[in-house]
């Protein structure tokens, strides 16, 4: 089930809120268990709506990992912990990487290993990593014996189930313990609803609009000119930003409506001035996971600079492979890792000697250069393979110099803006068809790189009639646009 769908907005979410907050004859611990079971049922419905087979896989994963948790909570043997992690990674490998591995073996050794064309269960990377962290922390003594109901809700809680964040037990279990014992927080529900609308607007009105242009570009690379290719590259950077940022805002908004604070996973990363700061803002919880469970166990920065830089490269290559099965994802991870290592070296060894102060111009240039680099790396993230990515980048540098394609401009053209153009009779001019694209592009760049993010806007929007009116308009606009929506990009990972 998608957040940006009629069934979610008009059926699932109202049932969930009413069922969670309706008065009950149960009190105390009995009411707490009832509310948790209700949220688990709703989470299972949400996840199983995509494909009932997905739900069976997730339930089996929960059962196996909970068994390991019980064993480790009584006797923390390292071999059991390693076995648990191996089982989780083995399942993830089978569903996500088997066909890629088989294709690679066939290409290198000339074998004929059969492909299985396995359908990737949604969110498996997220709930697998979440359970790995739980099992490892149980072995380390950081998690006490956890009731099955709480553990099941920890893994399946639907707002963050499909595309994160990868939550930690210390963030969620204490909040689950308060379920059924707190009064209804109407202010928090209102704030959560507002954050949900802003996230929905990012996804439906911005990300999907930019995505239409991106899809056109990658399907017609041979027809693109130099400026077309540059524009497609920028459009994908904005599409991915608003798609992922929108999901994170919606997840936090829904969690807020249910009285659960979901951790921030996305904090205006295109405002970062270097790649180190970027990764403190983009997919924050994935970065946290790799730091705690990969980088530090590898030695972190305890064995000298060379070993530290090697560990960082390992983390980024693993991050690339986590996002997808393909050499293009490894290339994306390598590009980020290489710049990250160089930046860490610069910050540690060179910058203190040559740069003593910072000004706004330098900050703006740093942001712009980082955005260009990250956008180039995103090409490998979006392309089907490395040759296609190289072709797009070659076109952006060596392609024919010509006016931006009218077909590309038409793809990035919301119907609502086009109606305005027609009313103003601007469609009579040759450049009239480019106005909607220019407006959307300017809005996207401003919101991503300059303006306040959704959380900051909600802080300023409290108790203001004007803000409520804007949210109402955005909500109606999004609902009217649902027929054109797509799934979230991070569903593929």
N, C-alpha and C positions, 0 to 999 in steps of 0.2 A: 504494500500500500504506500502510495506517495503522499507526502505532506501537501503537495500541490495538486490535489484531486478533489473532486466533488464528494466522493464517499468519505474521505478523511475529514474534510471541513464541515460537512453537513450531517454526517452520520456518526463516524467513529469518535471524533473529538467531543461532540456534545454528550454521547453516551458515556464516554470515559469520565468527563468532568461530573456529570450528574451522578453516576454510579459511585464515584469516589467521595463526593461531598454530601450525598443525601443522608438525612438522619437515619440512624439504625438503633435497634433495640440492644445491640451489643455495646459493651463498654470496656475500657481498659485494654488489656492484652488481647481479649477476644476480638475487639474492634480492629486492633492493629493487624492481627492475622487475616481478618476478613478483607481489609483494604489491600494488604500485600497480595493476597490470592487474587483479588479482583484485578490489580495491575498486571500480575503475571498472565492472567487469562487474556486481558486486552493486548498485552505484548505478544502473546502467542497468536492471537487473531491477526494482529498487524503483520507479523512476520510470515505466518502461513498463508496470508492473502496472496502473496506473490506466487507461491508454489508450495503445496502441502508437504512435498518431499523435503524442502528446505527446513521446515519445522522439525521433522523427524531427525534430521542431521544435527540441528542445534540441541534438541533435547538429549540425544545420545551423547553429544559432546559435554553437556552440562552434567549428565550422570557420571560419566567416566572421570571427569576432572574433580567432581565433588568427592568421589571415592578416593582419589589420590589425596585430596585435601584432608579427609578424615584419617587416612593412614599417616600422613606426614604430621598432622597435629598431635598424634599420639606418640609416634616414633619418627623423628626427622632424619631419615636415612638419605644420604646423598644419592645413592643408586636409584631410589624410588623417585626422587625429584627429577633426576636425569631421564628416567623412563617416562615420566609424565610429560616432560617437555618434548621428548622424542616422539611420543604418540601424537601430541598436538601438531608438531611440525610435520610429521608424516602425513597426517590427514590433510593439512594445508597444502603440502607438496602434491599430493595425489589430485586434489581438486583444481589446484591453481597452476601447477607447473608440469604435470605429467606429459601433456601433449607437447609443450615447448621442449622438454627434455628429450622426448622421443624424436621430435623433428631434428633436433641438434645432433643426436647420435646418428640418425639416418644420414644426415648431410655430411658428417665428418667421416664416418666409417663405412658408408655405403650399405648400411643394413636396411631392413624393412620392418622395423618395429611398428606394430599397428597403433594408429592413433585411436583414441576413444571418444574424442569430441565431447569431453565432459562439460556439463553445464555448471558454471561456477556459482555456488550458493552465495546469495547476497550477504554482505557483511562478514563473511567467514574470516577474513584477515583481521577485522576489528575484534570480534568476540574471541578469536583464538588467542591473540596477543593479550587480551584482557585476562583470560584464564591462565595463561602462562605466568603473567605477573602475580596472580593470586596464589598459584601453586608454589612458585619460587619464594614468595614472601611468607607462605606458611612454613616452608622448610627453614627459612631464616628466623622464624619465631616472631615475625611481625604481625601475623594474623592468628587470633585465637580461634577456637572451635566455633564455626559459623553454622547457624541453622540452615537447613536445606531451603526453606522458603526465602530467606534473605539472600542466599547465594544465587538461587534461580532468578530472583528479581535483579540482582547485581549484574548478571550476564544478559538478561533478556529485556531490561527496561527499554521500552520501545523508542523514546526520543533519541537516544544515542546508539541504538543497536546497529543500524545499517551503515552509517558513515561516521561514527565516532561522536565525541572524543573517546579515546581509550582511557576510561576512568580508572582511578585507583580505589582500592578497598577503603582506604582511610578517608576518602572524600565522600563515599556513598553509604557505607554501612552505618555510620553514626546518624546520617539523615534518615535511613530506613528505620532505625530504632525509634524515631520520633513519629513515624506514621501512625495515625489513629490517636495520638495524644496531644495534637495541637488544634487550636481553633482555625476556622477558615480565614485565610489571609486575603481579604478582598483587594487590598492595595497590590499585593504581590501577584494576584491573578490578573489584575488590570495591566500591570507592567509586563507580565509574561505575554499577555495577548498582544500588546503593542509591539514587543520585540518579535513575536511571531509574524505579525503583519509586515514589519520592515524586512525581515528575512525572506518572507514570501515574495515581496516586491523585488528584492535583489534577484531571486531566482527566475520569476516569471517575466518580469518586465525588462530586466537587463541581461542576465546570463543567457536566457533562451533567445533573445533578440540577437546578441552577439554570436551565439552559437550557429544561427542560421547562416551568417556570413562565413563563419569558419568552415562549416560543412560544404558550402559552395566552393570555397577556395581549395580545400583539399581534394574535392571531387573533380576539380578542373584546373589542376596546377599547370597543365600545358597551355592553357589559355590566358594565364595571368601575366601581367606586366610587372615591372619592378615595384611600382608603388602599390599594385594590388597585393603582391606577396608581403610587402612590409605591413600593409594594413591588416591582412589576415593574421599575421604573427601577433600584432598588437591586440586584435580582436580576441584571439584565443587567450592571451594573458588576462584580459578583462573577463572573458567568459568564465574561466576557471576560478578567478578571484571571487566573482559574485555568486557563482554556483556553490562553491565550498563555504564561503562566508555566509551566504544565505541559509544553507543547511545548518550551520553552527548556530546562527541566530534563532532559527526556528526550533532547534533542539533545546536551546536554553530557555526559549520562551515557553515551550510546552512543559518543560521541567518546572519552570517558575509557576505556571498555572496549577501544577500538582504539588507545589510546596517543596520542590527539590531543586537545589542549586547545582546545575551542571557546570563543570569547570570551563573556563574560557579556553578555546582551542584556536582562536584566530583573532589577531589583534593588529589590524591595519599593516600588514607586512610590506606593502609597497611604499610605506613611509620610512622604511629602514634605510640607513645610509651605507650599510655594508652587509655582506652575506651572513656574518655572524649574528648581527641584529635581526636580519630577515628570518633566520631559523629560530629565533626566540619569539617570533610573532606568527609564523606559518606552521600549522599543524603542531601546536605546542606540545600536546600530549604524546604524539609519536616521537618527537625529539626527546621528550622526557623518558619514554620507554627505552629507546636505544641507548641513552646515556646511562641509565641505571642497570640495564640488563645485558648490555653488550660492551659499551665503551669502558665503563669502570671495571668489569670483570677481565677485560683484555689488558688492563693495566692503567688505563686512563693516561694521566700525565705524570705518573709516578716513576716511569723508567726512562726519562729524558725526552728531549724534544723530538728526536727522530722517531722513536716508538710512539709518541703521542700523535704525530702527524700520520703515521701508518694506521693507527687505531681509528683516527678520524676518517681516513679513506675507506676503511673497512665498513664503518657505520654508514657512510653515504652510499656505498655500493649495495649494502644490504637494504637500505632505504629504497634505492632504485628497484631492486628485485621485489621488494614487498609491494610496490605499487603496481607491478605487472610483470608477466612472463614474456620477456623479449629483450633482445640486445639493445633496443632503443631506450629502454628504461635504465639499463646499466649505463648507457652513454649519458643519460640525464643525471644519474647519480654521480658519475665521474666528473662531469662539468661542475656540479655544485661542490663536490668534495675538493676538487682542485682549487677552486677559488676560495673555499673555506680555509684550506690549509695555508694558502698564500696570504690570506687576510690575517689569520692568526699569527703567522710569522711576522707580518708587517706591524701589527699592533703590539707585539711583544718586543720586537728587536729594532724597528726602524722609526715608527711614528713618534715616539717620545723625543727622539733626537731632532727631527726635522719639522714637526708640527706642534706649535705651542698654543695655538688658539684656533677657534673655529668661527666662521661667519655664515650668514644665510646663503650667500652665493655658493660657497663651497658645499654647504648642505644640499642645496638644490641640484648642483652638478653631480654630487655623489648619488643622490636618489635616482637621477635620470640615467646615469651610467649603470647602476645596479639593475634598474628596470629593463634596460636594453639587454644586459647579459642574461637575466632571468628569462626574458621573453625568448631569446635565442635558445636557451636550454629547454624551454617549454615545447619547442618544435619537436624535439625528440620524444617528449612526453605524449604529444598529440598524434604524431605520425604513426602509420601502421608498422613501419620498419625504418631502419636507418637510411636505406636508399631514398625513400620518400621524403624523409626529413632533410637529407642533403639536397634533394631537388628543390624543395621549398626555399631553403637558405640560399642556394645558388641563384634562384630566380630573383630573390630579394636583392642580391648584389649585382648580378650580371644580366638580369632579364631586360626585355625591351622597355625603353622609356616611353610611356604612353599615359593617357588620362586614365584615371581609375575606372574600371569597368562599370557600366551602368547596371549590369546584372548583379555584380557584387553589392553595389549601393542599394539595389532593390531588395536584396536579401536581408539587409540590415535596415528594415523599413517597417516599423509598427503601423498597422492599419490606422490607429488613432491619429498618429502624426500626419499620415498621408491625407487623411480627411481634412486636416487643418490646412495643408498645402493647397488642396483643391478649393477650399472655401476662399482662401486668399488669392486664388488664381495664379499662384506661383508655378503651377505645373506647366504653364505656357512657355517657360524658359527652359533652356537646355540644362541649366544647373539646378533647376527646381527639384529634380529627383534625388539630388545629393543632400538636400537640407536635412531630412530625417536622420540619415546616417551621421551627418556632422553633429546634430543635436545629441544623439545617443552616445556618440563617441566622446563628446565634450563632457556630458554628464557622467559617463563612466570613469573618465580620467580624473575628474574633479573629486568624485566620491571616493575613489580608490587611493588617490595620492595626496589630497589636500583636505577635504572635508572631514567632519566628525564621523565616527563609525556609529553603528546602530545603537550600541550600548550607551555611548555618550549622548546620542540624540534622545534616548528614552529618559536619561537623567534630567535633561533640560525640558522634557515634554510633560512632566508631572503637573496634573491639575490645570492644564491649559486647554481651553475650548478649541482654540485654533489647531492645536496639535491633534486633538481628538477628531476634528473634521478632516484633517489631512490623512490620518490613519484610516478613517472611514472611506474616503475616496480611493486610497490605494487598495484597500481590501476589496471594494467592489470592482475596481479595474482588474485586479488579479483574478477574481472569480470569473469575470467575463472573458478572460484570456486563457482559461484552463484547457480549452480545446486544442491549444497549440503547444502545451507544455511537454517537456521531456523528462526522463529520469535524471537524477543527479549524477554528475560525472564520477564522483567517488564511489558510486555503487559498483563500478567496474573493478574496484581495487580490493 
